[in-house]
């Protein structure tokens, strides 16, 4: 989870998945989701851009423990 204070970030444009393969020389493949469609990125240069975006978002994300606490607080507030 990203805190609201993180503001705009690299992942704001939409969800994507990175598929990495263990074979030497294999290029990461990226799938981007969009309503009614999706797109694949299969070249090394463009794939690296998504890996960089993922790493940037990961550094901004709160810990799993803090994420759970935030979800619990929101759920508690919704049931009151």
N, CA, C and O of each residue as an XYZ file, in Angstrom:
320
protein
N       0.838     -1.169      0.000
C       0.000      0.000      0.000
C       0.883      1.233      0.000
O       1.967      1.256      0.585
N       0.388      2.247     -0.670
C       1.069      3.535     -0.673
C       0.259      4.509      0.166
O      -0.959      4.602      0.011
N       0.920      5.226      1.045
C       0.198      6.226      1.830
C      -0.233      7.385      0.933
O       0.412      7.682     -0.073
N      -1.322      8.026      1.310
C      -1.814      9.163      0.539
C      -0.737     10.235      0.421
O      -0.637     10.916     -0.600
N       0.062     10.379      1.463
C       1.115     11.407      1.456
C       2.172     11.156      0.376
O       2.967     12.044      0.071
N       2.183      9.941     -0.207
C       3.144      9.640     -1.277
C       2.864     10.478     -2.517
O       3.753     10.700     -3.338
N       1.623     10.943     -2.650
C       1.267     11.778     -3.791
C       1.381     11.015     -5.099
O       1.235      9.793     -5.131
N       1.639     11.736     -6.169
C       1.787     11.100     -7.474
C       2.993     10.176     -7.479
O       4.021     10.467     -6.868
N       2.853      9.071     -8.170
C       3.935      8.086     -8.204
C       3.932      7.366     -9.542
O       3.008      7.521    -10.341
N       4.953      6.593     -9.776
C       5.142      5.928    -11.066
C       4.029      4.943    -11.403
O       3.776      4.693    -12.581
N       3.366      4.382    -10.411
C       2.327      3.393    -10.673
C       0.942      3.976    -10.856
O      -0.018      3.229    -11.047
N       0.815      5.285    -10.803
C      -0.496      5.921    -10.869
C      -1.186      5.731    -12.231
O      -2.407      5.860    -12.326
N      -0.430      5.433    -13.258
C      -1.022      5.294    -14.596
C      -1.789      3.990    -14.773
O      -2.539      3.851    -15.739
N      -1.621      3.034    -13.867
C      -2.399      1.807    -13.952
C      -1.579      0.584    -13.587
O      -0.355      0.644    -13.474
N      -2.279     -0.528    -13.406
C      -1.605     -1.753    -12.985
C      -0.778     -2.387    -14.101
O      -1.092     -2.269    -15.285
N       0.281     -3.057    -13.681
C       1.092     -3.820    -14.622
C       1.735     -4.981    -13.880
O       1.942     -4.920    -12.668
N       2.044     -6.019    -14.606
C       2.706     -7.203    -14.070
C       4.016     -7.409    -14.808
O       4.090     -7.245    -16.026
N       5.046     -7.768    -14.059
C       6.345     -8.056    -14.654
C       6.596     -9.549    -14.521
O       6.573    -10.097    -13.419
N       6.834    -10.201    -15.648
C       7.166    -11.625    -15.655
C       8.653    -11.762    -15.923
O       9.149    -11.351    -16.972
N       9.359    -12.346    -14.961
C      10.802    -12.549    -15.097
C      11.079    -14.029    -15.251
O      10.394    -14.862    -14.657
N      12.071    -14.352    -16.038
C      12.410    -15.739    -16.332
C      13.840    -16.030    -15.887
O      14.710    -15.163    -15.971
N      14.077    -17.240    -15.419
C      15.370    -17.606    -14.870
C      16.445    -17.922    -15.892
O      17.621    -18.002    -15.537
N      16.079    -18.103    -17.139
C      17.073    -18.445    -18.151
C      18.014    -17.271    -18.397
O      17.590    -16.115    -18.418
N      19.284    -17.578    -18.582
C      20.266    -16.543    -18.859
C      19.904    -15.811    -20.148
O      19.610    -16.430    -21.171
N      19.932    -14.489    -20.077
C      19.639    -13.669    -21.246
C      18.155    -13.438    -21.496
O      17.785    -12.716    -22.422
N      17.292    -14.053    -20.667
C      15.849    -13.874    -20.853
C      15.460    -12.443    -20.499
O      15.975    -11.874    -19.537
N      14.560    -11.872    -21.270
C      14.090    -10.503    -21.069
C      12.803    -10.539    -20.254
O      11.931    -11.373    -20.495
N      12.690     -9.623    -19.279
C      11.434     -9.489    -18.543
C      10.333     -9.090    -19.525
O      10.565     -8.330    -20.466
N       9.146     -9.612    -19.291
C       7.978     -9.287    -20.102
C       6.988     -8.562    -19.188
O       6.789     -8.963    -18.041
N       6.378     -7.506    -19.693
C       5.455     -6.704    -18.898
C       4.072     -6.770    -19.530
O       3.924     -6.648    -20.746
N       3.059     -6.966    -18.683
C       1.672     -6.890    -19.138
C       1.005     -5.734    -18.421
O       1.042     -5.655    -17.193
N       0.395     -4.834    -19.181
C      -0.324     -3.691    -18.620
C      -1.813     -3.944    -18.773
O      -2.283     -4.335    -19.842
N      -2.552     -3.715    -17.693
C      -4.004     -3.891    -17.709
C      -4.683     -2.573    -18.010
O      -4.231     -1.508    -17.590
N      -5.769     -2.664    -18.739
C      -6.599     -1.504    -19.032
C      -8.012     -2.014    -19.293
O      -8.187     -3.160    -19.706
N      -9.026     -1.175    -19.056
C     -10.395     -1.610    -19.325
C     -10.549     -2.099    -20.768
O     -10.202     -1.397    -21.718
N     -11.068     -3.294    -20.907
C     -11.364     -3.911    -22.201
C     -10.142     -4.247    -23.047
O     -10.286     -4.673    -24.193
N      -8.957     -4.066    -22.510
C      -7.763     -4.356    -23.304
C      -6.564     -4.574    -22.392
O      -6.653     -4.417    -21.174
N      -5.489     -4.922    -22.976
C      -4.221     -5.068    -22.271
C      -3.111     -4.920    -23.292
O      -3.355     -4.973    -24.497
N      -1.916     -4.737    -22.820
C      -0.794     -4.584    -23.737
C       0.412     -5.307    -23.167
O       0.590     -5.383    -21.952
N       1.232     -5.832    -24.052
C       2.454     -6.541    -23.668
C       3.666     -5.741    -24.094
O       3.691     -5.166    -25.183
N       4.673     -5.704    -23.233
C       5.970     -5.116    -23.553
C       6.967     -6.261    -23.519
O       7.099     -6.947    -22.505
N       7.667     -6.468    -24.624
C       8.554     -7.626    -24.721
C       9.983     -7.269    -25.113
O      10.762     -8.158    -25.458
N      10.343     -5.986    -25.067
C      11.729     -5.646    -25.395
C      12.436     -5.153    -24.130
O      11.816     -4.563    -23.244
N      13.737     -5.405    -24.066
C      14.521     -5.170    -22.862
C      14.493     -3.716    -22.402
O      14.334     -3.453    -21.210
N      14.641     -2.782    -23.310
C      14.719     -1.370    -22.937
C      13.427     -0.897    -22.276
O      13.459     -0.258    -21.225
N      12.304     -1.211    -22.889
C      11.009     -0.791    -22.331
C      10.686     -1.559    -21.062
O      10.101     -0.994    -20.138
N      11.052     -2.834    -20.992
C      10.810     -3.622    -19.783
C      11.556     -3.036    -18.594
O      11.025     -2.996    -17.484
N      12.789     -2.580    -18.822
C      13.585     -1.986    -17.743
C      12.921     -0.741    -17.168
O      13.066     -0.460    -15.978
N      12.197      0.008    -17.993
C      11.472      1.175    -17.489
C      10.444      0.753    -16.440
O      10.290      1.417    -15.415
N       9.748     -0.345    -16.696
C       8.738     -0.835    -15.752
C       9.383     -1.400    -14.490
O       8.844     -1.234    -13.396
N      10.509     -2.054    -14.626
C      11.231     -2.550    -13.448
C      11.631     -1.358    -12.577
O      11.503     -1.417    -11.354
N      12.106     -0.294    -13.186
C      12.453      0.914    -12.445
C      11.243      1.534    -11.757
O      11.339      1.980    -10.613
N      10.099      1.564    -12.450
C       8.870      2.092    -11.854
C       8.454      1.245    -10.662
O       8.075      1.780     -9.621
N       8.522     -0.072    -10.808
C       8.153     -0.968     -9.716
C       9.049     -0.744     -8.502
O       8.563     -0.686     -7.372
N      10.339     -0.619     -8.729
C      11.280     -0.395     -7.635
C      11.006      0.931     -6.927
O      11.084      1.007     -5.700
N      10.686      1.973     -7.690
C      10.383      3.274     -7.096
C       9.124      3.206     -6.233
O       9.096      3.744     -5.126
N       8.090      2.547     -6.739
C       6.849      2.410     -5.972
C       7.093      1.556     -4.726
O       6.564      1.863     -3.658
N       7.874      0.507     -4.848
C       8.171     -0.366     -3.712
C       8.877      0.383     -2.591
O       8.611      0.131     -1.416
N       9.758      1.284     -2.935
C      10.468      2.067     -1.917
C       9.533      3.009     -1.176
O       9.800      3.366     -0.029
N       8.440      3.417     -1.814
C       7.486      4.347     -1.224
C       6.431      3.638     -0.380
O       5.837      4.245      0.510
N       6.200      2.372     -0.652
C       5.136      1.613      0.013
C       5.410      1.455      1.506
O       6.560      1.404      1.940
N       4.328      1.378      2.281
C       4.471      1.118      3.715
C       4.694     -0.375      3.923
O       4.437     -1.175      3.024
N       5.162     -0.742      5.085
C       5.461     -2.141      5.395
C       4.177     -2.974      5.403
O       3.086     -2.421      5.542
N       4.296     -4.292      5.256
C       3.103     -5.147      5.339
C       2.363     -4.965      6.674
O       1.132     -4.952      6.704
N       3.106     -4.828      7.760
C       2.478     -4.636      9.070
C       1.690     -3.326      9.099
O       0.539     -3.307      9.535
N       2.294     -2.243      8.643
C       1.601     -0.952      8.626
C       0.424     -0.957      7.660
O      -0.578     -0.288      7.911
N       0.527     -1.695      6.565
C      -0.592     -1.825      5.633
C      -1.779     -2.479      6.326
O      -2.911     -2.013      6.197
N      -1.520     -3.563      7.066
C      -2.595     -4.268      7.762
C      -3.231     -3.363      8.813
O      -4.453     -3.344      8.960
N      -2.421     -2.628      9.531
C      -2.971     -1.709     10.539
C      -3.854     -0.655      9.890
O      -4.918     -0.332     10.419
N      -3.436     -0.118      8.759
C      -4.227      0.885      8.059
C      -5.552      0.301      7.580
O      -6.598      0.931      7.729
N      -5.513     -0.888      7.011
C      -6.745     -1.546      6.546
C      -7.690     -1.795      7.718
O      -8.892     -1.552      7.610
N      -7.154     -2.275      8.828
C      -7.981     -2.522     10.018
C      -8.609     -1.227     10.528
O      -9.786     -1.217     10.890
N      -7.843     -0.133     10.561
C      -8.381      1.150     11.013
C      -9.493      1.647     10.104
O     -10.503      2.165     10.580
N      -9.312      1.492      8.802
C     -10.348      1.914      7.849
C     -11.592      1.070      8.016
O     -12.703      1.598      8.045
N     -11.415     -0.247      8.127
C     -12.564     -1.152      8.305
C     -13.297     -0.833      9.598
O     -14.528     -0.835      9.620
N     -12.586     -0.564     10.653
C     -13.193     -0.224     11.935
C     -14.008      1.049     11.804
O     -15.121      1.134     12.323
N     -13.464      2.033     11.117
C     -14.174      3.296     10.914
C     -15.435      3.128     10.066
O     -16.398      3.874     10.239
N     -15.439      2.165      9.162
C     -16.601      1.943      8.296
C     -17.724      1.242      9.047
O     -18.891      1.388      8.683
N     -17.394      0.485     10.086
C     -18.433     -0.252     10.811
C     -19.008      0.549     11.967
O     -19.972      0.111     12.594
N     -18.447      1.697     12.259
C     -18.945      2.514     13.363
C     -20.068      3.403     12.935
O     -20.602      4.158     13.748
